[in-house]
Amino acid sequence: MKKIILLIGLICGMTMSCEDQLTIFPETSLSTPTFFKTEADFLQAVNGAYAPLRDIVNSRAWLLGEMHSDNTYYARNVLFGATEQQEDIADFAIPSDNGVTTNTHVYNQYVLDYQIIARTNQILETIDDAVFDESAKANLKGQALFLRAYAYFELVRYFGSVPLHLTPVTVRQEAALPLSSEEEIYAQIISDVEAAIPLLPPKSQQEAGRVTSGAARTLLANIFIIQQKWAEAETLLKEVVNSNEYILMPKYELAFSGNTDNKNNLESVFEVQFKEGPEGLNGNFLYSFLPRPISAEEVESITGTSNPQPVNGEGNNIPTPDIIAAYEDGDLRKDVSIGYITLSGGFWKDGTYPYIKKYAKTHSLHNNHGTNWPVYRYSEVLLFLAEVLNEQGKDGEAATYLNQVRSRAGLGTATGDLREAIFKERRVELAFENKRWFDLVRTGRAIDVITAYGNRIKANPSDYYYPGDAEPRGNAFSNISLFYALPAAEADLSPHF
């Protein structure tokens, strides 16, 4: 683990990740007292702690979350060949040995979360002793606490037990810690978020794109829901609702960032920031989601770019027939979320594939866009609140919040079992936002749902984008488990796993 948490590497990483210019001292003079002194220093350090989130949501989270569910799959390009690292995730076939795996996407997720942890540990170790405006200090400390908590929240949901680092690592001997239990990790996350809430300003008083007290309350409620602490989650969620800081945007499509506009809108509780251009702050996740091979003209029909280029390789995160069928008749979200394109060089049936449309915002530069990624939206707050109320037998009140979300989608009052209605509503409202896998796990449905899904794919591969007579690999759906194995590269550096 020395690669991600040694102090010199940490500080060098910050100087490269921060958006503002930083005077770089000679390596021999880099130290905590030198680097962390002023408000500007801490602001830059907090900016550096946000930076790994871009890589996480751009290149990892949709693989480990959405495509590791029954919402999306991959689309084979027979001219390109296999892409086992992605396929293993979608096929629940990641090879592991003694609790570790060589899957590169699992490794990169792990490393990026610990980058956030290392950077926030350095901030939290030193910020109390720094002398600058107390309100600014509280805000920055609250952001650091939230980001550390969120990184551990990702790790505990992906891996279960992980090392718990709460102080900066300055020597190699401190780099490898034993695995802490899920209970210990969640206890620390709760402690951090509870400390962050009173330090963070509300959305209306916070700089756009930074975490807020509303985001922290939503994260903490999410954790309490996993732990089935329904009353505690209800209190937090009602504070978010009663803050009057958020609304449902009048149309579903307006809930999502454009390339340069509509960012951090009134429905946004927290989203990861991207900016089109050459500064290295752009995303390109939309291009990862395109079916392939796709010509330049076909790319342009989706992206509107002035310099479209053909894209080869294998299509990832393609909406499954299962998620398409999950929308009720008349649901306005379906056509916003899912589009269709006919590829002149496509290999599946007539070449007409579905693709994730909700992020397909017009932009200028090929493979370079500024669309933000939603982490929490107000609609999810309402669905969380409906869930926790229902679990406490408050069905009438729960239905009110559920039906607010359904009404915007052009749907009437939910019928049938309310728990199932809420669960199904989460699937379509939050489709392609990396929620489905975690919902399956926390509700105890993951093994059964994915087993049945795998059987459907193996029985009818042509329904799931396999061309011609192609069939799933022999190891497909052979390793359905609730957690990912830990990265083998990190195990090489630690005696504890």
C-alpha positions as CSV (number, residue, x, y, z in Angstrom):
1,M,0.0,0.0,0.0
2,K,3.0,2.2,0.1
3,K,2.2,3.3,-3.5
4,I,-0.8,5.3,-2.4
5,I,-0.1,6.6,1.0
6,L,3.6,7.6,1.5
7,L,3.8,11.2,2.3
8,I,6.0,12.4,-0.5
9,G,3.9,10.6,-3.1
10,L,0.8,12.2,-1.5
11,I,2.1,15.7,-1.7
12,C,3.4,15.2,-5.2
13,G,0.0,13.8,-6.1
14,M,-1.7,16.9,-4.7
15,T,0.5,19.3,-6.7
16,M,-0.5,17.4,-9.9
17,S,-4.2,17.1,-9.1
18,C,-5.1,20.6,-7.9
19,E,-6.5,23.0,-10.4
20,D,-4.7,26.0,-9.0
21,Q,-1.0,26.7,-9.6
22,L,1.2,25.7,-6.7
23,T,4.8,26.6,-6.0
24,I,6.7,23.4,-5.7
25,F,9.5,23.2,-3.1
26,P,12.6,21.1,-3.5
27,E,11.7,17.5,-2.5
28,T,14.0,17.7,0.5
29,S,12.0,20.6,1.9
30,L,8.6,19.1,1.5
31,S,6.9,18.7,4.9
32,T,3.6,19.2,6.6
33,P,4.6,22.6,8.2
34,T,5.9,23.8,4.8
35,F,2.9,22.7,2.7
36,F,-0.1,23.2,5.0
37,K,-0.1,26.7,6.5
38,T,-2.7,29.1,4.9
39,E,-6.3,28.9,3.9
40,A,-5.1,28.8,0.2
41,D,-2.9,25.7,1.0
42,F,-5.9,23.9,2.6
43,L,-8.2,24.9,-0.2
44,Q,-5.8,23.5,-2.7
45,A,-5.4,20.3,-0.7
46,V,-9.2,19.8,-0.5
47,N,-9.4,20.4,-4.3
48,G,-6.8,17.6,-4.6
49,A,-8.9,15.3,-2.5
50,Y,-11.9,15.8,-4.8
51,A,-9.8,15.0,-7.9
52,P,-9.8,11.2,-7.8
53,L,-13.6,11.2,-7.9
54,R,-13.4,12.2,-11.6
55,D,-11.4,9.1,-12.5
56,I,-13.7,7.0,-10.3
57,V,-17.0,8.0,-11.9
58,N,-15.5,8.4,-15.4
59,S,-13.8,5.0,-15.7
60,R,-14.6,2.7,-12.7
61,A,-18.0,3.2,-10.9
62,W,-20.2,2.3,-13.9
63,L,-18.2,-0.9,-14.4
64,L,-18.2,-2.0,-10.8
65,G,-21.7,-0.8,-10.1
66,E,-24.1,-0.6,-13.0
67,M,-22.5,-3.1,-15.4
68,H,-22.2,-5.5,-12.4
69,S,-26.0,-5.7,-12.3
70,D,-28.9,-6.6,-14.5
71,N,-29.3,-3.1,-15.8
72,T,-26.4,-3.0,-18.4
73,Y,-24.2,-5.5,-20.2
74,Y,-21.5,-5.4,-22.9
75,A,-22.0,-5.6,-26.7
76,R,-19.5,-7.9,-28.5
77,N,-17.5,-6.5,-31.4
78,V,-16.3,-9.7,-33.1
79,L,-13.5,-7.8,-35.0
80,F,-12.0,-6.4,-31.8
81,G,-11.6,-9.6,-29.7
82,A,-12.1,-10.1,-26.0
83,T,-11.9,-7.5,-23.3
84,E,-11.8,-9.9,-20.4
85,Q,-11.3,-7.3,-17.6
86,Q,-14.6,-5.6,-18.4
87,E,-16.4,-8.8,-19.3
88,D,-15.4,-10.5,-16.1
89,I,-17.2,-7.8,-14.1
90,A,-20.3,-7.9,-16.3
91,D,-20.3,-11.8,-16.3
92,F,-19.7,-12.2,-12.6
93,A,-16.6,-14.2,-13.5
94,I,-13.8,-12.3,-11.9
95,P,-11.0,-14.9,-11.1
96,S,-9.9,-14.7,-7.5
97,D,-7.5,-16.8,-5.4
98,N,-7.3,-16.6,-1.6
99,G,-9.5,-13.5,-1.6
100,V,-7.5,-11.5,-4.1
101,T,-7.9,-10.7,-7.8
102,T,-5.7,-9.3,-10.6
103,N,-8.7,-7.4,-12.2
104,T,-7.3,-4.0,-13.1
105,H,-10.6,-2.1,-12.6
106,V,-10.9,-3.5,-9.0
107,Y,-7.3,-2.4,-8.4
108,N,-7.8,1.1,-9.7
109,Q,-11.0,1.7,-7.7
110,Y,-9.2,0.6,-4.5
111,V,-6.2,2.8,-5.2
112,L,-8.3,5.9,-6.1
113,D,-10.4,5.6,-2.9
114,Y,-7.2,5.4,-0.9
115,Q,-5.8,8.4,-2.7
116,I,-8.8,10.4,-1.4
117,I,-8.3,8.9,2.1
118,A,-4.5,9.7,2.1
119,R,-5.1,13.3,1.1
120,T,-8.0,13.9,3.5
121,N,-5.9,12.3,6.4
122,Q,-3.2,14.9,5.8
123,I,-5.7,17.7,5.8
124,L,-7.5,16.5,9.0
125,E,-4.2,15.9,10.7
126,T,-3.1,19.6,10.3
127,I,-6.1,21.8,9.8
128,D,-7.0,22.4,13.5
129,D,-3.6,24.0,14.2
130,A,-3.6,26.3,11.2
131,V,-4.5,29.9,11.7
132,F,-7.1,31.4,9.3
133,D,-10.8,32.3,9.2
134,E,-12.7,29.9,11.4
135,S,-15.8,29.6,9.2
136,A,-13.6,28.8,6.1
137,K,-11.7,26.3,8.2
138,A,-14.9,24.6,9.3
139,N,-16.1,24.4,5.7
140,L,-12.9,22.8,4.5
141,K,-12.7,20.4,7.4
142,G,-16.3,19.3,6.8
143,Q,-15.5,18.7,3.1
144,A,-12.5,16.6,4.0
145,L,-14.5,14.6,6.6
146,F,-17.2,13.9,4.0
147,L,-14.7,12.9,1.3
148,R,-12.9,10.5,3.6
149,A,-16.2,9.0,4.7
150,Y,-17.4,8.7,1.1
151,A,-14.2,6.9,0.0
152,Y,-14.6,4.4,2.9
153,F,-18.3,4.0,2.0
154,E,-17.3,3.0,-1.5
155,L,-14.6,0.6,-0.2
156,V,-16.8,-1.1,2.4
157,R,-19.6,-1.7,-0.2
158,Y,-17.2,-3.0,-2.7
159,F,-14.9,-5.1,-0.5
160,G,-16.4,-5.4,2.9
161,S,-13.3,-5.5,5.1
162,V,-10.4,-3.1,4.2
163,P,-7.5,-1.4,6.1
164,L,-8.7,1.6,8.1
165,H,-6.2,4.4,7.8
166,L,-7.0,7.6,9.8
167,T,-3.7,9.3,10.1
168,P,-1.0,10.1,7.5
169,V,1.5,7.4,6.6
170,T,5.0,8.8,6.7
171,V,7.2,5.6,6.7
172,R,6.8,2.3,4.9
173,Q,6.2,0.3,8.1
174,E,2.9,2.2,8.6
175,A,1.6,1.5,5.2
176,A,0.2,-2.0,5.7
177,L,-2.5,-2.3,8.3
178,P,-4.7,-5.3,9.2
179,L,-8.2,-5.5,7.7
180,S,-10.9,-3.8,9.7
181,S,-14.4,-5.3,9.9
182,E,-17.4,-3.9,8.1
183,E,-18.7,-2.8,11.5
184,E,-15.6,-0.9,12.3
185,I,-15.5,0.8,8.9
186,Y,-19.2,1.8,9.1
187,A,-18.6,3.2,12.6
188,Q,-15.8,5.4,11.3
189,I,-17.9,6.6,8.3
190,I,-20.7,7.5,10.6
191,S,-18.4,9.4,13.0
192,D,-16.9,11.3,10.1
193,V,-20.2,12.3,8.5
194,E,-21.8,13.2,11.8
195,A,-18.8,15.5,12.4
196,A,-19.1,17.0,8.9
197,I,-22.7,17.9,9.0
198,P,-22.5,20.9,11.4
199,L,-19.3,22.2,9.7
200,L,-20.8,22.2,6.2
201,P,-23.0,25.0,4.8
202,P,-26.3,24.4,3.0
203,K,-26.4,24.3,-0.8
204,S,-27.4,27.9,-1.1
205,Q,-24.4,29.1,0.8
206,Q,-21.8,26.7,-0.6
207,E,-19.6,27.1,-3.6
208,A,-21.2,25.1,-6.5
209,G,-19.8,21.6,-6.8
210,R,-18.6,21.3,-3.2
211,V,-20.3,19.0,-0.7
212,T,-22.9,20.5,1.6
213,S,-24.7,19.7,4.8
214,G,-27.5,18.3,2.6
215,A,-25.1,15.9,0.9
216,A,-23.7,14.8,4.2
217,R,-27.2,14.1,5.6
218,T,-28.1,12.2,2.5
219,L,-24.9,10.1,2.8
220,L,-25.6,9.4,6.4
221,A,-29.2,8.4,5.7
222,N,-27.9,6.1,3.0
223,I,-25.7,4.3,5.6
224,F,-28.5,4.1,8.1
225,I,-30.8,2.6,5.5
226,I,-28.2,-0.1,4.8
227,Q,-28.1,-0.7,8.6
228,Q,-31.9,-0.7,8.7
229,K,-31.9,2.2,11.2
230,W,-35.1,3.5,9.7
231,A,-36.0,6.2,12.3
232,E,-32.5,7.7,12.2
233,A,-32.6,7.9,8.4
234,E,-36.1,9.4,8.5
235,T,-34.9,12.3,10.7
236,L,-32.0,13.1,8.4
237,L,-34.0,12.9,5.2
238,K,-36.8,15.1,6.5
239,E,-34.1,17.7,7.4
240,V,-33.0,17.6,3.8
241,V,-36.6,17.9,2.5
242,N,-37.5,20.7,5.0
243,S,-34.4,22.7,4.3
244,N,-36.1,24.0,1.1
245,E,-32.7,23.8,-0.6
246,Y,-33.8,21.3,-3.2
247,I,-36.7,20.6,-5.7
248,L,-37.6,18.1,-8.3
249,M,-36.8,19.8,-11.6
250,P,-40.0,20.1,-13.6
251,K,-38.8,17.6,-16.3
252,Y,-36.7,14.5,-15.8
253,E,-34.2,15.5,-18.5
254,L,-33.5,18.8,-16.6
255,A,-32.2,16.8,-13.6
256,F,-29.0,16.1,-15.4
257,S,-26.0,18.3,-16.2
258,G,-25.5,19.6,-19.7
259,N,-22.0,19.9,-21.1
260,T,-21.6,23.5,-19.9
261,D,-25.0,24.4,-18.4
262,N,-27.5,23.1,-15.8
263,K,-24.7,21.9,-13.5
264,N,-25.4,21.6,-9.8
265,N,-29.0,22.4,-10.4
266,L,-31.7,22.5,-7.7
267,E,-32.2,18.8,-7.9
268,S,-28.5,18.0,-7.5
269,V,-27.5,17.0,-4.0
270,F,-24.0,16.1,-5.0
271,E,-22.4,15.6,-8.4
272,V,-18.8,15.1,-9.6
273,Q,-17.6,18.0,-11.7
274,F,-16.2,17.8,-15.2
275,K,-15.2,20.5,-17.7
276,E,-14.7,20.1,-21.4
277,G,-11.3,21.2,-22.7
278,P,-7.6,20.6,-22.5
279,E,-7.1,21.2,-18.8
280,G,-7.5,17.5,-17.9
281,L,-10.8,18.1,-16.1
282,N,-13.0,16.5,-18.8
283,G,-14.9,13.3,-18.8
284,N,-15.4,10.8,-21.6
285,F,-17.7,8.3,-20.0
286,L,-20.4,8.8,-22.7
287,Y,-18.0,7.3,-25.2
288,S,-17.4,4.2,-23.1
289,F,-21.2,3.6,-23.2
290,L,-21.5,3.6,-27.0
291,P,-22.2,0.4,-28.9
292,R,-19.4,-0.5,-31.4
293,P,-18.0,-0.3,-34.0
294,I,-19.5,3.1,-34.5
295,S,-18.7,5.4,-37.4
296,A,-17.8,9.1,-37.2
297,E,-21.2,10.0,-38.6
298,E,-23.0,7.8,-36.1
299,V,-21.0,9.3,-33.2
300,E,-21.9,12.8,-34.4
301,S,-25.6,11.9,-34.4
302,I,-25.3,11.3,-30.7
303,T,-22.7,13.8,-29.5
304,G,-23.0,16.7,-32.0
305,T,-19.2,17.1,-32.0
306,S,-17.4,19.1,-34.7
307,N,-14.6,16.6,-35.0
308,P,-16.3,13.1,-34.7
309,Q,-14.2,10.1,-35.1
310,P,-15.0,6.4,-35.4
311,V,-14.8,4.3,-32.2
312,N,-13.9,0.7,-32.2
313,G,-13.5,-1.8,-29.3
314,E,-16.3,-3.3,-27.4
315,G,-19.4,-1.5,-26.2
316,N,-19.9,-1.3,-22.5
317,N,-22.8,-0.4,-20.2
318,I,-25.4,-1.2,-22.9
319,P,-29.0,-1.2,-21.4
320,T,-30.3,-4.7,-21.0
321,P,-33.7,-5.9,-22.2
322,D,-34.5,-6.2,-18.4
323,I,-34.1,-2.5,-17.6
324,I,-36.0,-1.6,-20.9
325,A,-38.9,-3.8,-19.8
326,A,-38.8,-2.3,-16.3
327,Y,-40.4,1.0,-17.4
328,E,-44.2,1.2,-17.2
329,D,-46.2,2.3,-20.2
330,G,-46.2,6.1,-20.4
331,D,-43.1,6.5,-18.3
332,L,-41.5,9.7,-19.6
333,R,-38.1,8.7,-18.2
334,K,-37.7,5.9,-20.7
335,D,-37.1,8.0,-23.8
336,V,-34.9,10.4,-21.8
337,S,-32.8,7.6,-20.4
338,I,-32.5,5.2,-23.4
339,G,-31.9,5.9,-27.0
340,Y,-31.4,3.7,-30.1
341,I,-28.9,3.8,-32.9
342,T,-28.5,1.7,-35.9
343,L,-24.8,1.0,-36.6
344,S,-23.8,0.4,-40.2
345,G,-21.1,-2.0,-39.0
346,G,-23.0,-3.5,-36.2
347,F,-22.9,-7.3,-35.6
348,W,-26.0,-7.8,-33.6
349,K,-29.3,-8.6,-35.4
350,D,-30.1,-5.5,-37.6
351,G,-27.4,-3.4,-35.9
352,T,-29.9,-1.4,-33.8
353,Y,-28.6,-1.1,-30.3
354,P,-29.9,0.8,-27.2
355,Y,-27.6,3.2,-25.5
356,I,-27.6,5.4,-22.4
357,K,-29.1,8.6,-23.6
358,K,-29.5,10.6,-20.4
359,Y,-25.8,11.6,-20.5
360,A,-25.7,12.2,-24.3
361,K,-25.3,16.0,-24.2
362,T,-24.1,18.0,-27.2
363,H,-20.4,19.0,-26.9
364,S,-17.6,20.2,-29.1
365,L,-14.6,17.9,-28.7
366,H,-14.6,14.2,-29.6
367,N,-14.0,12.0,-26.5
368,N,-14.0,15.1,-24.3
369,H,-17.1,16.4,-22.5
370,G,-18.0,18.4,-19.4
371,T,-21.2,16.6,-18.3
372,N,-21.2,16.2,-14.5
373,W,-21.9,12.8,-12.9
374,P,-24.8,12.7,-10.4
375,V,-24.0,11.0,-7.1
376,Y,-27.1,12.0,-5.1
377,R,-30.2,13.7,-6.5
378,Y,-33.2,15.0,-4.6
379,S,-35.5,12.4,-6.2
380,E,-33.4,9.8,-4.4
381,V,-33.9,11.6,-1.2
382,L,-37.6,11.3,-1.7
383,L,-37.4,7.6,-2.6
384,F,-35.2,7.0,0.4
385,L,-37.7,8.8,2.6
386,A,-40.6,6.7,1.1
387,E,-38.6,3.6,1.9
388,V,-37.8,4.4,5.5
389,L,-41.4,5.5,6.2
390,N,-42.8,2.3,4.6
391,E,-40.4,0.2,6.7
392,Q,-41.9,1.8,9.8
393,G,-45.5,1.2,8.7
394,K,-46.2,4.8,7.7
395,D,-47.5,3.8,4.3
396,G,-49.7,6.8,3.6
397,E,-46.9,9.2,4.2
398,A,-44.4,7.0,2.2
399,A,-46.7,6.9,-0.8
400,T,-46.8,10.7,-0.9
401,Y,-43.1,10.9,-1.4
402,L,-43.1,8.0,-3.9
403,N,-45.8,9.6,-5.9
404,Q,-44.0,12.9,-6.2
405,V,-41.3,11.1,-8.2
406,R,-43.9,9.1,-10.2
407,S,-45.9,12.2,-11.0
408,R,-43.0,13.9,-12.7
409,A,-42.5,10.8,-14.8
410,G,-46.1,11.1,-16.0
411,L,-47.3,8.1,-14.0
412,G,-50.2,7.7,-11.6
413,T,-50.3,6.6,-8.0
414,A,-48.4,3.4,-7.3
415,T,-50.4,0.3,-6.7
416,G,-49.7,-3.1,-5.2
417,D,-47.1,-3.9,-2.5
418,L,-45.6,-0.6,-1.5
419,R,-42.1,-2.0,-0.7
420,E,-41.9,-3.5,-4.2
421,A,-43.2,-0.4,-5.8
422,I,-40.5,1.7,-4.1
423,F,-37.8,-0.8,-5.1
424,K,-38.9,-0.8,-8.7
425,E,-39.2,3.0,-8.8
426,R,-35.6,3.3,-7.7
427,R,-34.5,1.1,-10.6
428,V,-36.0,3.3,-13.3
429,E,-35.6,6.7,-11.7
430,L,-31.9,6.1,-10.9
431,A,-31.1,3.9,-13.9
432,F,-27.5,4.1,-15.0
433,E,-26.4,6.1,-11.9
434,N,-24.6,3.2,-10.4
435,K,-27.3,2.4,-7.8
436,R,-28.8,-1.0,-8.9
437,W,-26.0,-3.4,-7.7
438,F,-26.0,-1.8,-4.3
439,D,-29.8,-1.9,-4.0
440,L,-29.7,-5.6,-4.9
441,V,-27.1,-6.2,-2.2
442,R,-28.7,-4.2,0.6
443,T,-32.1,-5.7,0.1
444,G,-30.8,-9.3,0.1
445,R,-31.8,-9.9,-3.6
446,A,-28.4,-9.9,-5.3
447,I,-27.7,-13.7,-5.6
448,D,-31.2,-14.6,-6.7
449,V,-31.6,-11.8,-9.1
450,I,-28.2,-12.2,-10.8
451,T,-28.5,-16.0,-10.9
452,A,-31.8,-15.7,-12.8
453,Y,-30.3,-12.9,-15.0
454,G,-27.3,-15.1,-15.9
455,N,-29.6,-18.0,-16.8
456,R,-31.5,-15.7,-19.1
457,I,-28.3,-14.6,-20.9
458,K,-27.1,-18.2,-21.3
459,A,-30.4,-19.4,-22.5
460,N,-31.0,-16.5,-25.0
461,P,-27.6,-14.9,-25.8
462,S,-29.0,-13.2,-28.9
463,D,-31.3,-11.2,-26.7
464,Y,-28.2,-9.8,-24.9
465,Y,-26.2,-8.5,-27.8
466,Y,-24.4,-11.7,-28.7
467,P,-24.0,-11.7,-32.5
468,G,-24.8,-14.7,-34.7
469,D,-24.2,-18.0,-33.0
470,A,-21.9,-16.5,-30.3
471,E,-22.5,-17.7,-26.7
472,P,-21.4,-16.5,-23.3
473,R,-18.0,-17.8,-22.1
474,G,-17.9,-21.0,-20.1
475,N,-17.1,-19.2,-16.9
476,A,-19.9,-16.6,-17.2
477,F,-21.9,-16.2,-13.9
478,S,-19.6,-18.7,-12.1
479,N,-18.5,-16.3,-9.3
480,I,-21.6,-14.4,-8.1
481,S,-20.6,-12.9,-4.8
482,L,-21.6,-9.8,-2.7
483,F,-18.0,-8.4,-2.5
484,Y,-15.1,-8.0,-4.9
485,A,-11.9,-9.7,-4.0
486,L,-9.1,-7.4,-2.8
487,P,-6.4,-6.4,-5.4
488,A,-3.5,-8.8,-5.7
489,A,-1.1,-5.9,-6.3
490,E,-1.9,-4.5,-2.9
491,A,-1.7,-7.9,-1.3
492,D,1.9,-8.1,-2.5
493,L,2.7,-5.2,-0.2
494,S,0.8,-6.3,2.8
495,P,1.1,-9.4,5.1
496,H,-2.6,-9.0,6.1
497,F,-4.3,-10.2,2.9
